[in-house]
């Protein structure tokens, strides 16, 4: 029995010694990285209006508004430009767009209009950085910008629905 107790003590002692030897640790540092690139999305809301060339708009411009909304990451520098439109007149350029709405059909009739970046309708909004609004802020949230439109008075045109499409671009 002595031998049995002695062997049992030796087994317990060796287990305790082995357990203490395997308690060492090692560490490592993990580095996590997220890269956020400048990004923007853009949406537009065009204008709809009624033009009366005989009475109301015979001598008075038809002034309306439209809008473009951008959502850009904070730190981006968005610049919004507006194209010449699908029905640009002869001599139209990106810097000085001569926009027209079209009646469509086989022999379309055109109705001139302009888009501006200011409420006084003096600064034409074109398709160049120089003609884009000066300040568009990137807040990370939707930022609407008003487009001031004018259909000049005194245009004698037939009764129809006139349409144009203008491409709005945000560069960031």
DSSP file (Angstrom, degrees, kcal/mol; ACC not computed):
  #  RESIDUE AA STRUCTURE BP1 BP2  ACC     N-H-->O    O-->H-N    N-H-->O    O-->H-N    TCO  KAPPA ALPHA  PHI   PSI    X-CA   Y-CA   Z-CA
    1    1 A X     >        0   0    0      0, 0.0     4,-2.4     0, 0.0     5,-0.2   0.000 360.0 360.0 360.0 -34.9    0.0    0.0    0.0
    2    2 A X  H  >  +     0   0    0      1,-0.2     4,-3.0     2,-0.2     5,-0.2   0.924 360.0  49.7 -57.9 -43.8    3.0    2.3    0.7
    3    3 A X  H  > S+     0   0    0      1,-0.2     4,-2.5     2,-0.2    -1,-0.2   0.890 109.4  51.5 -63.4 -38.0    4.1    1.8   -2.8
    4    4 A X  H  > S+     0   0    0      2,-0.2     4,-1.9     1,-0.2    -2,-0.2   0.905 112.7  44.5 -65.8 -43.3    0.6    2.6   -4.1
    5    5 A X  H  X S+     0   0    0     -4,-2.4     4,-2.4     2,-0.2    -2,-0.2   0.913 113.3  51.5 -65.8 -44.6    0.4    5.9   -2.1
    6    6 A X  H  X S+     0   0    0     -4,-3.0     4,-2.0    -5,-0.2    -2,-0.2   0.916 110.9  47.4 -61.4 -43.0    3.9    6.8   -3.1
    7    7 A X  H  X S+     0   0    0     -4,-2.5     4,-2.1     1,-0.2    -1,-0.2   0.879 110.8  52.5 -64.7 -38.3    3.2    6.3   -6.8
    8    8 A X  H  X S+     0   0    0     -4,-1.9     4,-2.2     2,-0.2    -2,-0.2   0.889 108.9  49.6 -64.1 -40.1    0.0    8.3   -6.4
    9    9 A X  H  X S+     0   0    0     -4,-2.4     4,-2.6     1,-0.2    -2,-0.2   0.902 110.2  51.0 -66.0 -40.6    1.9   11.2   -4.9
   10   10 A X  H  X S+     0   0    0     -4,-2.0     4,-2.4     2,-0.2    -2,-0.2   0.886 109.7  49.7 -64.0 -39.0    4.4   11.1   -7.7
   11   11 A X  H  X S+     0   0    0     -4,-2.1     4,-1.9     2,-0.2    -2,-0.2   0.925 112.9  46.6 -66.3 -44.3    1.7   11.2  -10.3
   12   12 A X  H  X S+     0   0    0     -4,-2.2     4,-2.0     2,-0.2    -2,-0.2   0.915 113.4  49.3 -63.9 -43.5    0.0   14.2   -8.6
   13   13 A X  H  X S+     0   0    0     -4,-2.6     4,-2.1     1,-0.2    -2,-0.2   0.902 111.1  48.4 -64.1 -42.4    3.3   16.0   -8.2
   14   14 A X  H  X S+     0   0    0     -4,-2.4     4,-2.2     2,-0.2    -1,-0.2   0.856 110.2  52.1 -70.3 -32.4    4.3   15.5  -11.9
   15   15 A X  H  X S+     0   0    0     -4,-1.9     4,-2.3     2,-0.2    -1,-0.2   0.902 110.3  49.0 -66.4 -41.1    0.9   16.7  -13.1
   16   16 A X  H  X S+     0   0    0     -4,-2.0     4,-1.8     2,-0.2    -2,-0.2   0.904 111.4  48.6 -65.1 -42.3    1.3   19.8  -11.0
   17   17 A X  H  X S+     0   0    0     -4,-2.1     4,-1.3     1,-0.2    -2,-0.2   0.913 112.4  48.4 -64.6 -43.6    4.8   20.5  -12.4
   18   18 A X  H  X S+     0   0    0     -4,-2.2     4,-1.1     1,-0.2    -2,-0.2   0.884 109.0  53.6 -66.1 -39.2    3.6   20.0  -16.0
   19   19 A X  H >< S+     0   0    0     -4,-2.3     3,-0.6     1,-0.2    -1,-0.2   0.909 107.4  50.5 -63.4 -42.0    0.6   22.2  -15.6
   20   20 A X  H >< S+     0   0    0     -4,-1.8     3,-0.9     1,-0.2    -1,-0.2   0.816 106.4  56.3 -64.6 -31.6    2.8   25.1  -14.3
   21   21 A X  H 3< S+     0   0    0     -4,-1.3     3,-0.4     1,-0.2    -1,-0.2   0.765 103.9  52.6 -74.4 -26.0    5.2   24.7  -17.2
   22   22 A X  T << S+     0   0    0     -4,-1.1    -1,-0.2    -3,-0.6    -2,-0.2   0.267  82.2  92.2 -95.5  12.4    2.4   25.2  -19.9
   23   23 A X    <   +     0   0    0     -3,-0.9    -1,-0.2    -4,-0.1    -2,-0.1   0.271  55.4 121.6 -90.0  11.4    1.0   28.5  -18.5
   24   24 A X        -     0   0    0     -3,-0.4     2,-0.3     1,-0.0    -3,-0.0  -0.359  44.7-158.6 -72.2 155.3    3.2   30.8  -20.6
   25   25 A X        -     0   0    0     -2,-0.0     2,-0.3     2,-0.0    -2,-0.0  -0.892  11.1-162.6-131.7 162.5    1.6   33.4  -23.0
   26   26 A X        -     0   0    0     -2,-0.3     2,-0.3     2,-0.0     0, 0.0  -0.978  10.7-156.6-140.1 151.6    2.5   35.4  -26.0
   27   27 A X        -     0   0    0     -2,-0.3     2,-0.3     2,-0.0    -2,-0.0  -0.894   8.2-172.5-129.7 159.1    0.8   38.4  -27.5
   28   28 A X        -     0   0    0     -2,-0.3     2,-0.5     2,-0.0    -2,-0.0  -0.984  24.0-123.7-145.4 150.1    0.5   40.2  -30.9
   29   29 A X        -     0   0    0     -2,-0.3     2,-0.5     2,-0.0    -2,-0.0  -0.832  19.7-150.9 -98.4 132.3   -1.0   43.5  -31.9
   30   30 A X        -     0   0    0     -2,-0.5     2,-0.5     2,-0.0    -2,-0.0  -0.895   5.7-154.3-104.0 127.8   -3.7   43.5  -34.6
   31   31 A X        -     0   0    0     -2,-0.5     2,-0.4     2,-0.0    -2,-0.0  -0.900   8.1-164.6-103.7 126.0   -3.9   46.6  -36.8
   32   32 A X        -     0   0    0     -2,-0.5     2,-0.4     2,-0.0    -2,-0.0  -0.907   6.7-170.2-111.0 137.4   -7.4   47.3  -38.4
   33   33 A X        -     0   0    0     -2,-0.4     2,-0.4     2,-0.0    -2,-0.0  -0.990  13.0-175.8-133.3 135.7   -7.7   49.7  -41.3
   34   34 A X        -     0   0    0     -2,-0.4     2,-0.5     2,-0.0    -2,-0.0  -0.999  11.8-159.5-126.0 126.8  -10.7   51.3  -43.0
   35   35 A X        -     0   0    0     -2,-0.4     2,-0.6     2,-0.0    -2,-0.0  -0.925   2.3-164.9-107.6 127.9  -10.2   53.5  -46.0
   36   36 A X        -     0   0    0     -2,-0.5     2,-0.2     3,-0.0     3,-0.0  -0.953   9.0-159.4-112.8 116.6  -13.0   55.9  -47.0
   37   37 A X        -     0   0    0     -2,-0.6     2,-0.1     1,-0.1    36,-0.1  -0.599  33.4 -90.9 -89.4 154.1  -12.6   57.4  -50.5
   38   38 A X        +     0   0    0     -2,-0.2     2,-0.3    37,-0.1    -1,-0.1  -0.435  57.3 171.7 -60.3 136.5  -14.3   60.6  -51.6
   39   39 A X        -     0   0    0     -2,-0.1    34,-2.3    -3,-0.0     2,-0.3  -0.993  14.7-174.8-149.6 148.7  -17.7   59.7  -53.1
   40   40 A X  E     -A   72   0A   0     -2,-0.3     2,-0.3    32,-0.2    32,-0.2  -0.991   9.9-160.7-143.1 151.0  -20.8   61.5  -54.3
   41   41 A X  E     -A   71   0A   0     30,-1.8    30,-2.0    -2,-0.3     2,-0.3  -0.921  15.4-159.8-123.2 157.5  -24.2   60.7  -55.5
   42   42 A X  E     +A   70   0A   0     -2,-0.3     2,-0.3    28,-0.2    28,-0.2  -0.994  13.1 173.4-140.8 143.0  -26.4   63.2  -57.5
   43   43 A X  E     -A   69   0A   0     26,-2.1    26,-3.0    -2,-0.3     2,-0.3  -0.970  13.1-153.6-143.3 158.3  -30.1   63.5  -58.3
   44   44 A X  E     -A   68   0A   0     -2,-0.3     2,-0.4    24,-0.2    24,-0.2  -0.908  12.7-159.9-132.8 159.1  -32.1   66.2  -60.0
   45   45 A X  E     -A   67   0A   0     22,-2.6    22,-2.4    -2,-0.3    -2,-0.0  -0.907  23.8-152.7-137.5 108.7  -35.6   67.6  -60.1
   46   46 A X        -     0   0    0     -2,-0.4     2,-0.3    20,-0.2    19,-0.1  -0.087  20.4 -99.5 -74.4 176.3  -36.5   69.5  -63.2
   47   47 A X        -     0   0    0     17,-0.1     2,-0.4    19,-0.1    19,-0.1  -0.684  25.9-166.2 -98.8 154.2  -39.0   72.3  -63.6
   48   48 A X        +     0   0    0     -2,-0.3     2,-0.3    17,-0.2    17,-0.1  -0.994  24.2 148.0-134.9 131.0  -42.5   72.2  -65.0
   49   49 A X        -     0   0    0     -2,-0.4     2,-0.4    15,-0.1    15,-0.0  -0.942  43.2-113.4-153.1 171.9  -44.4   75.3  -65.9
   50   50 A X        -     0   0    0     -2,-0.3     2,-0.5     2,-0.0    -2,-0.0  -0.957  25.7-158.3-113.8 134.3  -47.0   76.8  -68.2
   51   51 A X        -     0   0    0     -2,-0.4     2,-0.6    11,-0.0    -2,-0.0  -0.956   4.6-166.0-117.1 128.3  -45.9   79.5  -70.7
   52   52 A X      > -     0   0    0     -2,-0.5     5,-3.1     1,-0.1     6,-0.2  -0.870   6.7-179.3-116.1  95.9  -48.4   81.9  -72.2
   53   53 A X  T   5S+     0   0    0     -2,-0.6    -1,-0.1     1,-0.2   101,-0.1   0.658  79.2  51.9 -71.5 -14.0  -46.9   83.6  -75.2
   54   54 A X  T   5S-     0   0    0      4,-0.0    -1,-0.2     3,-0.0    -2,-0.0   0.885 128.5  -4.8 -90.2 -42.9  -50.0   85.7  -75.9
   55   55 A X  T > 5S+     0   0    0      3,-0.1     3,-1.1     5,-0.0     4,-0.5   0.727 130.5  33.1-116.8 -77.0  -50.8   87.3  -72.5
   56   56 A X  T 3 5S+     0   0    0      1,-0.3     4,-0.4     2,-0.1     3,-0.3   0.849 129.9  30.2 -60.9 -40.2  -48.8   86.5  -69.4
   57   57 A X  T 3 <S+     0   0    0     -5,-3.1    97,-2.5     1,-0.2    98,-0.4   0.192  87.2 100.9-109.1  16.8  -45.4   85.9  -71.1
   58   58 A X  S <  S-     0   0    0     -3,-1.1    -1,-0.2    -6,-0.2    -2,-0.1   0.886 113.3  -0.3 -64.2 -37.3  -45.8   88.3  -74.0
   59   59 A X  S    S+     0   0    0     -4,-0.5     2,-0.5    -3,-0.3    -1,-0.2   0.369 123.5  77.6-131.7  -0.1  -43.6   90.8  -72.1
   60   60 A X  S    S-     0   0    0     -4,-0.4    94,-0.2    -5,-0.2    -1,-0.1  -0.959  75.8-124.6-119.7 128.2  -42.8   89.0  -68.8
   61   61 A X        -     0   0    0     -2,-0.5     2,-0.8    92,-0.1    91,-0.2  -0.291  21.4-124.3 -61.8 150.5  -40.2   86.3  -68.4
   62   62 A X  E     - B   0 151A   0     89,-2.8    89,-2.6    -5,-0.1     2,-0.5  -0.882  32.0-169.0 -98.2 104.7  -41.4   83.0  -67.0
   63   63 A X  E     + B   0 150A   0     -2,-0.8     2,-0.3    87,-0.2    87,-0.2  -0.841  17.0 152.6-100.6 129.5  -39.1   82.4  -64.0
   64   64 A X  E     - B   0 149A   0     85,-2.0    85,-2.9    -2,-0.5     2,-0.3  -0.846  30.8-125.3-141.3 174.9  -39.1   79.0  -62.2
   65   65 A X  E     + B   0 148A   0     -2,-0.3     2,-0.2    83,-0.2   -17,-0.2  -0.919  18.4 178.4-128.4 157.4  -36.8   76.8  -60.2
   66   66 A X  E     - B   0 147A   0     81,-2.6    81,-2.7    -2,-0.3     2,-0.3  -0.733  19.9-138.1-134.4-176.5  -35.4   73.3  -60.4
   67   67 A X  E     -AB  45 146A   0    -22,-2.4   -22,-2.6    79,-0.3     2,-0.4  -0.999  13.3-158.9-151.9 156.0  -32.9   71.6  -58.1
   68   68 A X  E     -AB  44 145A   0     77,-2.3    77,-2.6    -2,-0.3     2,-0.5  -0.998  16.9-161.0-130.3 135.2  -29.9   69.3  -58.0
   69   69 A X  E     -AB  43 144A   0    -26,-3.0   -26,-2.1    -2,-0.4     2,-0.4  -0.967   6.5-173.1-122.6 130.1  -29.0   67.4  -54.8
   70   70 A X  E     -AB  42 143A   0     73,-1.9    73,-3.1    -2,-0.5     2,-0.5  -0.919  12.9-162.7-118.8 148.7  -25.6   65.9  -54.0
   71   71 A X  E     +AB  41 142A   0    -30,-2.0   -30,-1.8    -2,-0.4     2,-0.3  -0.963  26.0 170.0-126.6 112.7  -24.6   63.6  -51.1
   72   72 A X  E     -A   40   0A   0     69,-0.5    68,-1.5    -2,-0.5   -32,-0.2  -0.918  37.9-100.1-127.6 148.8  -20.8   63.6  -50.8
   73   73 A X    >   -     0   0    0    -34,-2.3     3,-2.1    -2,-0.3    67,-0.2  -0.322  53.3 -91.6 -61.5 147.0  -18.4   62.3  -48.2
   74   74 A X  T 3  S+     0   0    0      1,-0.3    65,-0.2    65,-0.2    -1,-0.1  -0.397 115.8  32.4 -60.2 132.7  -17.1   64.9  -45.8
   75   75 A X  T 3  S+     0   0    0     63,-0.6    -1,-0.3     1,-0.4   -37,-0.1   0.190  88.4 122.6 101.8 -16.1  -13.9   66.4  -47.3
   76   76 A X    <   -     0   0    0     -3,-2.1    -1,-0.4   -37,-0.1     2,-0.4  -0.369  57.4-140.9 -71.3 159.7  -14.9   66.0  -50.9
   77   77 A X        -     0   0    0     95,-0.7     2,-0.1    -3,-0.1    60,-0.1  -0.706  24.7-163.4-121.6  78.0  -14.9   69.1  -53.1
   78   78 A X        -     0   0    0     -2,-0.4     2,-0.4    58,-0.3    58,-0.3  -0.373  10.9-172.0 -71.2 138.5  -17.9   68.7  -55.3
   79   79 A X  E     -E  171   0B   0     92,-2.3    92,-2.8    -2,-0.1     2,-0.5  -0.997  10.2-155.1-126.2 123.9  -18.4   70.8  -58.4
   80   80 A X  E     -E  170   0B   0     -2,-0.4    53,-0.4    53,-0.2     2,-0.3  -0.880  13.4-178.0-105.7 125.6  -21.8   70.5  -60.2
   81   81 A X  E     -E  169   0B   0     88,-2.6    88,-2.6    -2,-0.5     2,-0.5  -0.883  16.1-144.8-119.2 154.2  -22.0   71.2  -63.9
   82   82 A X  E     -E  168   0B   0     44,-2.8    86,-0.2    -2,-0.3    46,-0.1  -0.979  20.0-129.1-121.5 126.1  -25.0   71.3  -66.2
   83   83 A X        -     0   0    0     84,-2.9     3,-0.1    -2,-0.5    45,-0.1   0.021  28.8-100.7 -64.8 175.2  -24.8   70.1  -69.8
   84   84 A X        -     0   0    0      1,-0.2    16,-0.2    43,-0.1     3,-0.2   0.683  63.5-116.1 -73.4 -19.4  -26.0   72.1  -72.8
   85   85 A X    >   -     0   0    0      1,-0.1     3,-0.9    14,-0.1    81,-0.2  -0.179  27.1 -79.6  99.0 163.3  -29.2   70.0  -73.1
   86   86 A X  T 3  S+     0   0    0     79,-1.2    -1,-0.1     1,-0.2    80,-0.1   0.638 127.0  43.2 -75.3 -15.2  -30.4   67.7  -75.9
   87   87 A X  T 3  S+     0   0    0     13,-0.4    -1,-0.2    -3,-0.2    -2,-0.1  -0.071  77.5 166.6-123.5  32.9  -31.6   70.5  -78.1
   88   88 A X    <   -     0   0    0     -3,-0.9    11,-0.2    11,-0.1     3,-0.1  -0.155  34.9-119.0 -54.3 141.6  -28.8   73.0  -77.8
   89   89 A X    >   -     0   0    0      9,-2.9     3,-1.9     1,-0.2     9,-0.3  -0.326  40.8 -76.1 -77.8 162.5  -28.9   75.8  -80.4
   90   90 A X  T 3  S+     0   0    0      1,-0.3    -1,-0.2    -2,-0.1     3,-0.1  -0.357 121.8  27.4 -56.9 133.9  -26.2   76.5  -83.0
   91   91 A X  T 3  S+     0   0    0      1,-0.3    -1,-0.3    -3,-0.1     2,-0.1   0.390  85.8 146.0  90.8  -2.7  -23.2   78.2  -81.4
   92   92 A X    <   -     0   0    0     -3,-1.9    -1,-0.3     6,-0.2     2,-0.3  -0.413  23.6-177.8 -67.4 141.9  -23.9   76.7  -78.0
   93   93 A X        -     0   0    0      3,-1.6    34,-0.1    -3,-0.1     5,-0.0  -0.879  42.1-107.2-132.8 167.5  -20.8   75.8  -75.9
   94   94 A X  S    S+     0   0    0     -2,-0.3    33,-3.0     1,-0.2     3,-0.4   0.867 123.0  44.8 -62.1 -35.0  -20.2   74.3  -72.5
   95   95 A X  S    S+     0   0    0      1,-0.3     2,-0.3    31,-0.2    -1,-0.2   0.839 128.8  25.5 -78.0 -34.4  -19.3   77.7  -71.1
   96   96 A X  S    S-     0   0    0     -5,-0.1    -3,-1.6    31,-0.1    -1,-0.3  -0.702  83.3-167.7-131.4  80.0  -22.2   79.5  -72.8
   97   97 A X        -     0   0    0     -3,-0.4     2,-0.8    -2,-0.3    18,-0.2  -0.484  13.1-156.1 -73.8 136.1  -25.0   77.0  -73.3
   98   98 A X        -     0   0    0     -9,-0.3    -9,-2.9    -2,-0.2    -6,-0.2  -0.814  25.2-166.7-109.4  87.2  -27.9   78.0  -75.6
   99   99 A X  E     -F  113   0C   0     -2,-0.8    14,-1.9    14,-0.5     2,-0.3  -0.465  10.1-177.9 -84.3 146.4  -30.5   75.7  -74.3
  100  100 A X  E     -F  112   0C   0    -16,-0.2   -13,-0.4    12,-0.2     2,-0.3  -0.999  22.4-137.4-142.4 143.4  -33.8   75.0  -76.0
  101  101 A X  E     -F  111   0C   0     10,-3.2    10,-2.4    -2,-0.3     2,-0.4  -0.761  28.0-142.1 -91.4 146.3  -36.9   72.9  -75.2
  102  102 A X  E     -FG 110 163C   0     61,-2.6    61,-2.5    -2,-0.3     8,-0.2  -0.886  18.3-149.3-116.6 143.1  -38.3   71.0  -78.2
  103  103 A X        -     0   0    0      6,-2.3    58,-0.3    -2,-0.4     7,-0.1   0.603  44.4-149.3 -78.3 -12.2  -41.9   70.3  -79.2
  104  104 A X        +     0   0    0      5,-0.3     5,-0.2    59,-0.1    -1,-0.2  -0.255  48.1  98.4  73.9-165.9  -40.7   67.0  -80.7
  105  105 A X  S    S-     0   0    0      1,-0.2     3,-0.5     3,-0.1    -1,-0.1  -0.195  93.6 -46.1  79.4-173.5  -42.3   65.4  -83.7
  106  106 A X  S    S+     0   0    0      1,-0.3     2,-0.5     2,-0.0    -1,-0.2   0.891 137.4  23.8 -64.7 -44.1  -41.3   65.6  -87.4
  107  107 A X  S    S-     0   0    0     -3,-0.2    -1,-0.3    -4,-0.1    -2,-0.0  -0.807  90.0-156.2-123.0  88.0  -40.6   69.3  -87.5
  108  108 A X        -     0   0    0     -2,-0.5     2,-0.4    -3,-0.5    -3,-0.1  -0.274   5.2-147.0 -69.3 150.8  -39.9   70.4  -83.9
  109  109 A X        -     0   0    0     -5,-0.2    -6,-2.3    49,-0.0     2,-0.4  -0.888  18.8-139.3-109.5 145.9  -40.4   73.9  -82.7
  110  110 A X  E     -F  102   0C   0     -2,-0.4     2,-0.5    -8,-0.2    -8,-0.2  -0.848  12.4-161.0-115.9 147.3  -38.0   75.2  -80.1
  111  111 A X  E     -F  101   0C   0    -10,-2.4   -10,-3.2    -2,-0.4     2,-0.1  -0.989  24.2-133.0-123.3 117.6  -38.5   77.4  -77.0
  112  112 A X  E     +F  100   0C   0     -2,-0.5     2,-0.3   -12,-0.2    40,-0.3  -0.369  33.3 161.7 -71.4 146.6  -35.4   79.1  -75.6
  113  113 A X  E     -F   99   0C   0    -14,-1.9   -14,-0.5    38,-0.2     2,-0.3  -0.974  21.4-146.6-156.3 165.2  -34.6   78.9  -71.9
  114  114 A X  E     -C  150   0A   0     36,-2.3    36,-2.2    -2,-0.3     2,-0.4  -0.957   6.1-143.4-136.6 154.5  -31.6   79.4  -69.5
  115  115 A X  E     -C  149   0A   0     -2,-0.3    10,-2.6    34,-0.2     2,-0.3  -0.968  22.4-173.9-119.0 135.7  -30.4   78.0  -66.3
  116  116 A X  E     -CD 148 124A   0     32,-3.0    32,-2.4    -2,-0.4     8,-0.2  -0.873  30.3-144.4-129.3 157.4  -28.7   80.1  -63.7
  117  117 A X  S    S+     0   0    0      6,-2.3     2,-0.3    -2,-0.3     7,-0.1   0.454  84.1  62.5 -98.2  -3.0  -26.9   79.6  -60.4
  118  118 A X  S >  S-     0   0    0      5,-0.4     3,-1.7    30,-0.2     5,-0.1  -0.916  80.9-125.4-125.8 152.1  -28.2   82.9  -58.8
  119  119 A X  T 3  S+     0   0    0     -2,-0.3    -1,-0.1     1,-0.3    28,-0.0   0.734 110.7  61.2 -67.4 -22.5  -31.7   84.1  -57.9
  120  120 A X  T 3  S-     0   0    0     28,-0.0    -1,-0.3     3,-0.0    -3,-0.0   0.561 105.7-131.3 -78.2  -7.6  -31.1   87.3  -60.0
  121  121 A X  S <  S+     0   0    0     -3,-1.7    -2,-0.1     2,-0.1     3,-0.1   0.929  73.8 116.1  56.5  51.0  -30.6   85.0  -63.0
  122  122 A X        +     0   0    0      1,-0.2     2,-0.7    -4,-0.0    -1,-0.1   0.549  55.7  69.7-118.5 -17.1  -27.4   86.8  -64.1
  123  123 A X  S    S-     0   0    0     -5,-0.1    -6,-2.3     2,-0.0    -5,-0.4  -0.882  77.7-140.9-110.9 104.1  -24.9   83.9  -63.8
  124  124 A X  B     -D  116   0A   0     -2,-0.7     2,-0.8    -8,-0.2    -8,-0.3  -0.382  10.1-137.0 -64.9 134.4  -25.4   81.2  -66.4
  125  125 A X        +     0   0    0    -10,-2.6   -10,-0.2    -2,-0.1     7,-0.2  -0.845  38.5 166.3 -96.0 110.4  -24.8   77.7  -65.1
  126  126 A X        -     0   0    0     -2,-0.8   -44,-2.8     5,-0.4   -31,-0.2  -0.168  49.7 -86.7-111.0-158.3  -22.9   75.8  -67.7
  127  127 A X  S    S+     0   0    0    -33,-3.0     2,-0.3   -46,-0.3   -32,-0.2  -0.166  94.0  82.8-110.7  36.6  -20.9   72.7  -68.2
  128  128 A X  S >> S-     0   0    0    -34,-0.3     3,-0.7   -48,-0.1     4,-0.6  -0.935  83.7-116.7-134.1 158.4  -17.5   74.0  -67.0
  129  129 A X  G >4 S+     0   0    0     -2,-0.3     3,-1.0     1,-0.2   -49,-0.1   0.885 115.4  58.5 -60.2 -38.3  -15.9   74.4  -63.5
  130  130 A X  G 34 S+     0   0    0      1,-0.2    -1,-0.2    -3,-0.0     4,-0.1   0.771 109.9  42.4 -64.9 -26.0  -15.8   78.2  -64.2
  131  131 A X  G <4 S+     0   0    0     -3,-0.7    -5,-0.4     2,-0.1    -1,-0.2   0.421  93.7 101.8-101.9   1.2  -19.6   78.4  -64.7
  132  132 A X  S << S-     0   0    0     -3,-1.0   -51,-0.1    -4,-0.6    -5,-0.1  -0.463  90.1 -82.2 -79.5 155.5  -20.5   76.0  -61.8
  133  133 A X        -     0   0    0    -53,-0.4   -53,-0.2    -2,-0.1    -1,-0.1  -0.282  39.7-126.7 -56.6 144.6  -21.8   77.5  -58.5
  134  134 A X  S    S+     0   0    0      1,-0.2     2,-0.5    -3,-0.1    -1,-0.1   0.876  88.0  37.0 -63.9 -42.1  -18.9   78.7  -56.3
  135  135 A X        +     0   0    0      2,-0.0     2,-0.5   -56,-0.0    -1,-0.2  -0.932  52.3 160.0-127.7 114.6  -19.7   76.8  -53.1
  136  136 A X        -     0   0    0     -2,-0.5     2,-0.4   -58,-0.3   -58,-0.3  -0.990  31.9-144.1-124.2 120.4  -21.2   73.3  -52.8
  137  137 A X        -     0   0    0     -2,-0.5     2,-0.9   -60,-0.1   -65,-0.2  -0.682   4.2-144.0 -93.3 134.9  -20.5   71.8  -49.3
  138  138 A X        +     0   0    0    -62,-0.4   -63,-0.6    -2,-0.4     4,-0.1  -0.845  35.4 154.6 -95.5 104.7  -19.8   68.2  -48.7
  139  139 A X        -     0   0    0     -2,-0.9   -65,-0.2     2,-0.5    -1,-0.2   0.492  61.9-110.4-108.7  -7.5  -21.5   67.4  -45.4
  140  140 A X  S    S+     0   0    0    -68,-1.5     2,-0.3     1,-0.4   -67,-0.1   0.333  94.9  86.2  87.4  -7.7  -22.1   63.7  -45.8
  141  141 A X  S    S-     0   0    0    -69,-0.1   -69,-0.5   -71,-0.1    -2,-0.5  -0.770  97.7 -73.4-118.9 166.1  -25.8   64.4  -46.0
  142  142 A X  E     -B   71   0A   0     -2,-0.3     2,-0.5   -71,-0.2   -71,-0.2  -0.407  46.9-166.0 -61.1 128.1  -28.1   65.4  -48.9
  143  143 A X  E     -B   70   0A   0    -73,-3.1   -73,-1.9    -2,-0.1     2,-0.2  -0.925   4.9-155.2-122.2 104.3  -27.3   69.0  -50.0
  144  144 A X  E     -B   69   0A   0     -2,-0.5     2,-0.4   -75,-0.2   -75,-0.2  -0.554   6.4-165.7 -80.8 144.1  -29.9   70.5  -52.3
  145  145 A X  E     -B   68   0A   0    -77,-2.6   -77,-2.3    -2,-0.2     2,-0.3  -0.998  19.1-126.5-128.2 130.9  -28.9   73.4  -54.6
  146  146 A X  E     -B   67   0A   0     -2,-0.4     2,-0.5   -79,-0.2   -79,-0.3  -0.568  13.8-155.3 -79.7 136.6  -31.4   75.5  -56.4
  147  147 A X  E     -B   66   0A   0    -81,-2.7   -81,-2.6    -2,-0.3     2,-0.6  -0.964  12.1-146.3-107.4 123.8  -31.3   76.0  -60.2
  148  148 A X  E     -BC  65 116A   0    -32,-2.4   -32,-3.0    -2,-0.5     2,-0.3  -0.825  19.4-168.0 -95.5 119.8  -32.9   79.2  -61.3
  149  149 A X  E     -BC  64 115A   0    -85,-2.9   -85,-2.0    -2,-0.6     2,-0.4  -0.782   8.6-169.6-110.9 151.3  -34.6   78.8  -64.7
  150  150 A X  E     -BC  63 114A   0    -36,-2.2   -36,-2.3    -2,-0.3     2,-0.7  -0.981  14.3-164.1-141.9 128.5  -35.9   81.4  -67.1
  151  151 A X  E     -B   62   0A   0    -89,-2.6   -89,-2.8    -2,-0.4   -38,-0.2  -0.955  37.6-125.9-103.9 111.1  -38.0   81.1  -70.2
  152  152 A X        -     0   0    0     -2,-0.7     3,-0.5   -40,-0.3   -92,-0.1  -0.190  22.7-112.0 -62.0 148.4  -37.7   84.5  -71.9
  153  153 A X  S    S+     0   0    0      1,-0.2   -95,-0.2   -94,-0.1   -92,-0.1  -0.186  89.6  44.4 -69.8 166.7  -40.8   86.5  -72.8
  154  154 A X        +     0   0    0    -97,-2.5     2,-0.7     1,-0.2    -1,-0.2   0.630  66.9 143.4  77.0  16.1  -41.9   87.2  -76.3
  155  155 A X        -     0   0    0     -3,-0.5     2,-0.9   -98,-0.4    -1,-0.2  -0.807  38.5-152.9 -91.5 116.9  -41.4   83.8  -77.9
  156  156 A X        +     0   0    0     -2,-0.7     2,-0.3    -3,-0.1    -3,-0.0  -0.784  33.7 151.3 -92.7 105.3  -44.2   83.1  -80.4
  157  157 A X        -     0   0    0     -2,-0.9  -104,-0.1   -48,-0.1     3,-0.1  -0.888  45.0 -97.1-134.0 161.0  -44.5   79.3  -80.5
  158  158 A X        -     0   0    0     -2,-0.3     2,-0.4     1,-0.1   -49,-0.0  -0.323  50.1 -88.5 -74.8 160.4  -47.3   76.8  -81.2
  159  159 A X  S    S+     0   0    0     -2,-0.0     2,-0.3     2,-0.0    -1,-0.1  -0.571  78.0 112.4 -69.4 124.2  -49.3   75.0  -78.5
  160  160 A X  S    S-     0   0    0     -2,-0.4     2,-0.6    -3,-0.1   -56,-0.1  -0.955  71.7 -87.6-173.2 174.2  -47.4   71.9  -77.5
  161  161 A X        -     0   0    0     -2,-0.3     2,-0.4   -58,-0.3    -2,-0.0  -0.928  42.9-154.2-100.2 123.4  -45.5   70.3  -74.6
  162  162 A X        -     0   0    0     -2,-0.6     2,-0.3   -61,-0.1   -59,-0.2  -0.830  15.1-178.2-104.3 134.8  -41.8   71.3  -74.9
  163  163 A X  B     +G  102   0C   0    -61,-2.5   -61,-2.6    -2,-0.4     2,-0.3  -0.971  12.2 172.0-135.7 145.6  -39.1   69.1  -73.3
  164  164 A X        -     0   0    0     -2,-0.3     2,-0.5   -63,-0.2   -63,-0.1  -0.980  19.2-145.2-143.8 152.3  -35.4   69.1  -72.9
  165  165 A X        -     0   0    0     -2,-0.3   -79,-1.2  -119,-0.0     2,-0.4  -0.985  13.6-170.2-120.9 131.4  -33.0   66.9  -71.0
  166  166 A X        -     0   0    0     -2,-0.5     2,-0.6   -81,-0.2   -82,-0.1  -0.969  19.2-132.8-120.9 131.5  -29.9   68.3  -69.3
  167  167 A X        -     0   0    0     -2,-0.4   -84,-2.9     2,-0.0     2,-0.5  -0.748  16.9-157.4 -87.2 123.5  -27.2   66.1  -67.8
  168  168 A X  E     -E   82   0B   0     -2,-0.6     2,-0.4   -86,-0.2   -86,-0.2  -0.871  12.6-170.3 -98.8 132.2  -26.1   67.2  -64.3
  169  169 A X  E     -E   81   0B   0    -88,-2.6   -88,-2.6    -2,-0.5     2,-0.5  -0.976  13.7-157.2-126.7 135.5  -22.6   66.0  -63.3
  170  170 A X  E     -E   80   0B   0     -2,-0.4     2,-0.4   -90,-0.2   -90,-0.2  -0.962   9.9-168.3-110.2 125.6  -20.9   66.1  -60.0
  171  171 A X  E      E   79   0B   0    -92,-2.8   -92,-2.3    -2,-0.5    -2,-0.0  -0.939 360.0 360.0-110.8 133.4  -17.1   66.0  -60.0
  172  172 A X              0   0    0     -2,-0.4   -95,-0.7   -94,-0.2    -1,-0.1   0.367 360.0 360.0-139.3 360.0  -15.3   65.5  -56.7
